[in-house]
Amino acid sequence: MCFDGAVAIFTPDDEPYLGRESVYQFDTIIPLFVEEQVRIAEVTRRMRLAPLQEAAAELVPSASSIALSIRELVRQGYLLSAAILQRPLFERVATLSYLIEHPDSVELWRAGWPRSSRPSVKERMRAMHSVSRVPGAGGPPPTDDTIRQMLGEMNSLVHGDPAAALHGAVIMGDGTAGYTIGKDLDSPHRADEVCFFATMMLVVLHARSTQLFPPDRR
């Protein structure tokens, strides 16, 4: 195992992965997304929500909280924990996309998907493709291949399979391999994977939110 002893608290000015393209793209979509959610929050207080909008009003805030948690974990170097949160983020974004494409399923979702009615991951993943690119977000919605490649890894991380340990493997000061029990400050490729994926999820979530609560163009 590997642990430095002293635990640094990083700020936006000195975080370990500052300057990475993946972090930049993540930081680009976050303010766009938050600004849109502030607008939507005001709209929801003035209107009677349809069942699908009510579902979004429950799914989007929790997905947003998870995405912002991932960003803070990357800032502090807790890449393993950030990677674990990818799966619950994906579940919420994919589920919302599926409900938008299949609004007749909202009642089943609210009932907890009874009688094995929960759609498969592939079905929900396919529902994520009809969203448009968000201007200035830095990337398109995810493809099937992109998500399929990561789902296996996300499942392994959540369930603690042996392969999951590799996400905490680091090179120690003496050049030998070990497993960190805290921060991972020297794995830019891991930070890139987490940030790019979270960015894709926010791109989809941003587009879906705007689809359900379109801006007033008057």
C-alpha positions as a printed NumPy array, in Angstrom:
array([[  0.   ,   0.   ,   0.   ],
       [  1.018,   3.594,  -0.494],
       [  0.248,   6.639,   1.662],
       [  2.178,   9.893,   1.925],
       [  1.145,  10.683,   5.478],
       [  0.419,  14.383,   4.963],
       [ -2.852,  14.987,   3.092],
       [ -2.829,  18.17 ,   1.025],
       [ -6.032,  20.1  ,   0.358],
       [ -5.951,  21.428,  -3.204],
       [ -7.622,  24.56 ,  -4.532],
       [ -8.588,  25.457,  -8.136],
       [ -5.207,  27.186,  -8.401],
       [ -2.973,  24.261,  -7.491],
       [ -4.956,  21.083,  -8.14 ],
       [ -2.845,  18.206,  -9.494],
       [ -4.52 ,  17.822, -12.912],
       [ -4.997,  21.499, -13.713],
       [ -4.225,  22.168, -17.377],
       [ -5.415,  18.79 , -18.683],
       [ -7.698,  19.083, -21.713],
       [-10.165,  16.729, -20.038],
       [-10.381,  18.962, -16.965],
       [-10.771,  22.034, -19.16 ],
       [-13.687,  20.492, -21.053],
       [-15.327,  19.41 , -17.808],
       [-14.926,  22.928, -16.417],
       [-16.38 ,  24.35 , -19.638],
       [-19.654,  22.418, -19.503],
       [-20.224,  22.79 , -15.744],
       [-21.077,  26.534, -15.72 ],
       [-23.243,  26.153, -18.845],
       [-25.097,  23.31 , -17.181],
       [-25.493,  25.065, -13.821],
       [-26.751,  28.248, -15.471],
       [-29.366,  26.244, -17.357],
       [-30.449,  24.441, -14.194],
       [-30.925,  27.748, -12.379],
       [-33.202,  28.87 , -15.226],
       [-35.116,  25.588, -15.142],
       [-35.524,  25.713, -11.369],
       [-37.246,  29.08 , -11.677],
       [-39.488,  27.732, -14.448],
       [-40.568,  24.704, -12.42 ],
       [-41.772,  26.94 ,  -9.607],
       [-44.133,  28.78 , -11.952],
       [-45.718,  25.906, -13.844],
       [-47.625,  22.7  , -13.38 ],
       [-45.232,  19.902, -14.294],
       [-46.124,  17.036, -16.581],
       [-45.179,  13.549, -15.307],
       [-42.06 ,  13.456, -17.489],
       [-40.971,  16.862, -16.236],
       [-41.517,  15.715, -12.661],
       [-39.245,  12.744, -13.334],
       [-36.588,  15.078, -14.711],
       [-36.964,  17.347, -11.689],
       [-35.965,  14.369,  -9.531],
       [-33.29 ,  12.763, -11.723],
       [-31.386,  15.832, -12.897],
       [-30.501,  17.349,  -9.495],
       [-29.071,  14.069,  -8.197],
       [-27.125,  13.539, -11.431],
       [-25.826,  17.093, -11.156],
       [-24.704,  16.53 ,  -7.568],
       [-22.85 ,  13.373,  -8.583],
       [-21.125,  15.131, -11.494],
       [-20.   ,  18.005,  -9.272],
       [-18.79 ,  15.484,  -6.695],
       [-16.703,  13.8  ,  -9.393],
       [-15.146,  17.15 , -10.254],
       [-14.209,  17.835,  -6.64 ],
       [-12.789,  14.332,  -6.192],
       [-10.596,  14.84 ,  -9.266],
       [ -9.464,  18.171,  -7.848],
       [ -8.397,  16.456,  -4.613],
       [ -6.81 ,  13.49 ,  -6.397],
       [ -9.307,  10.854,  -5.279],
       [ -9.53 ,   9.298,  -8.717],
       [-10.739,   5.873,  -7.593],
       [-13.759,   7.355,  -5.825],
       [-14.426,   9.632,  -8.798],
       [-14.374,   6.623, -11.122],
       [-16.809,   4.701,  -8.912],
       [-19.33 ,   7.551,  -9.201],
       [-19.385,   7.231, -12.988],
       [-21.914,   4.393, -12.834],
       [-24.627,   6.14 , -10.774],
       [-24.173,   9.222, -12.971],
       [-24.636,   7.144, -16.115],
       [-27.7  ,   5.406, -14.672],
       [-29.514,   8.688, -14.085],
       [-28.629,  10.231, -17.431],
       [-29.488,   7.094, -19.387],
       [-32.743,   6.59 , -17.487],
       [-33.882,  10.149, -18.153],
       [-33.068,   9.762, -21.842],
       [-35.036,   6.532, -21.968],
       [-38.065,   8.099, -20.271],
       [-38.025,  10.976, -22.752],
       [-37.968,   8.539, -25.656],
       [-40.587,   6.305, -23.977],
       [-42.837,   8.627, -21.929],
       [-45.312,   5.793, -21.37 ],
       [-42.674,   4.229, -19.075],
       [-42.674,   7.083, -16.548],
       [-45.337,   5.377, -14.447],
       [-43.311,   2.151, -14.344],
       [-40.176,   4.071, -13.37 ],
       [-42.009,   5.842, -10.551],
       [-43.279,   2.467,  -9.34 ],
       [-39.691,   1.18 ,  -9.188],
       [-39.767,  -0.792, -12.438],
       [-42.039,  -3.61 , -11.121],
       [-42.31 ,  -7.065, -12.685],
       [-38.901,  -6.925, -14.404],
       [-39.959,  -3.896, -16.424],
       [-36.636,  -2.071, -16.064],
       [-35.184,  -1.501, -19.558],
       [-31.774,  -2.977, -20.237],
       [-28.609,  -0.912, -20.174],
       [-28.404,  -1.205, -23.965],
       [-31.939,   0.115, -24.366],
       [-31.261,   3.09 , -22.146],
       [-27.906,   3.663, -23.791],
       [-29.516,   3.819, -27.24 ],
       [-31.928,   6.451, -25.957],
       [-29.015,   8.818, -25.368],
       [-28.247,   9.276, -29.065],
       [-30.982,  11.64 , -30.185],
       [-29.624,  14.603, -28.247],
       [-27.874,  17.424, -30.039],
       [-24.449,  18.798, -29.279],
       [-24.367,  21.588, -26.699],
       [-22.638,  24.694, -28.105],
       [-19.358,  25.309, -26.334],
       [-19.472,  22.04 , -24.402],
       [-16.332,  20.661, -26.035],
       [-17.623,  17.277, -27.177],
       [-20.473,  15.299, -28.756],
       [-22.814,  12.888, -26.952],
       [-21.275,   9.476, -26.195],
       [-21.384,   6.619, -28.684],
       [-22.401,   3.032, -27.935],
       [-18.799,   1.87 , -28.261],
       [-17.548,   4.523, -25.863],
       [-20.044,   3.662, -23.143],
       [-19.93 ,  -0.104, -23.683],
       [-16.171,  -0.054, -23.232],
       [-16.526,   1.748, -19.915],
       [-19.537,  -0.092, -18.505],
       [-17.536,  -3.223, -17.745],
       [-14.939,  -1.176, -15.898],
       [-17.609,   0.75 , -13.992],
       [-19.322,  -2.458, -12.907],
       [-16.002,  -3.852, -11.721],
       [-15.302,  -0.693,  -9.711],
       [-18.716,  -0.695,  -8.049],
       [-18.584,  -4.362,  -7.07 ],
       [-14.915,  -4.426,  -6.046],
       [-13.84 ,  -7.116,  -8.502],
       [-10.119,  -7.937,  -8.654],
       [ -9.748,  -5.82 , -11.778],
       [-10.967,  -2.808,  -9.812],
       [ -7.745,  -2.792,  -7.78 ],
       [ -5.838,  -1.72 , -10.884],
       [ -7.583,   1.648, -10.708],
       [ -5.769,   2.293,  -7.438],
       [ -2.363,   1.022,  -8.551],
       [  0.46 ,   3.56 ,  -8.386],
       [  4.245,   3.674,  -8.616],
       [  5.723,   4.358,  -5.193],
       [  8.74 ,   6.465,  -4.363],
       [ 11.141,   3.519,  -4.572],
       [  9.922,   2.585,  -8.057],
       [  7.858,  -0.413,  -6.983],
       [  4.141,  -0.846,  -7.594],
       [  1.562,  -0.448,  -4.855],
       [ -2.023,   0.55 ,  -4.137],
       [ -2.839,   3.999,  -2.834],
       [ -5.222,   4.277,   0.121],
       [ -5.773,   7.968,  -0.518],
       [ -4.936,  10.461,  -3.234],
       [ -3.633,   9.508,  -6.68 ],
       [ -1.672,  12.534,  -7.89 ],
       [  0.297,  11.045, -10.749],
       [ -2.214,   9.286, -13.033],
       [ -3.26 ,  11.826, -15.674],
       [ -4.713,   9.125, -17.935],
       [ -7.143,   8.126, -15.167],
       [ -8.134,  11.733, -14.586],
       [ -8.718,  12.071, -18.343],
       [-10.989,   9.022, -18.481],
       [-13.112,  10.199, -15.564],
       [-13.396,  13.807, -16.75 ],
       [-14.143,  12.997, -20.382],
       [-16.876,  10.575, -19.357],
       [-18.457,  12.967, -16.855],
       [-18.348,  15.704, -19.499],
       [-20.217,  13.484, -21.959],
       [-22.862,  12.755, -19.358],
       [-23.359,  16.468, -18.63 ],
       [-23.62 ,  17.203, -22.359],
       [-26.493,  14.721, -22.598],
       [-28.1  ,  15.94 , -19.371],
       [-27.855,  19.568, -20.49 ],
       [-29.505,  18.796, -23.828],
       [-32.243,  16.681, -22.265],
       [-33.035,  19.332, -19.665],
       [-33.359,  21.996, -22.344],
       [-35.529,  19.654, -24.378],
       [-37.988,  19.258, -21.499],
       [-37.85 ,  22.892, -20.398],
       [-37.165,  24.918, -23.572],
       [-36.141,  28.568, -23.128],
       [-38.736,  31.231, -23.749],
       [-37.702,  32.746, -27.117],
       [-40.096,  35.667, -26.913]])
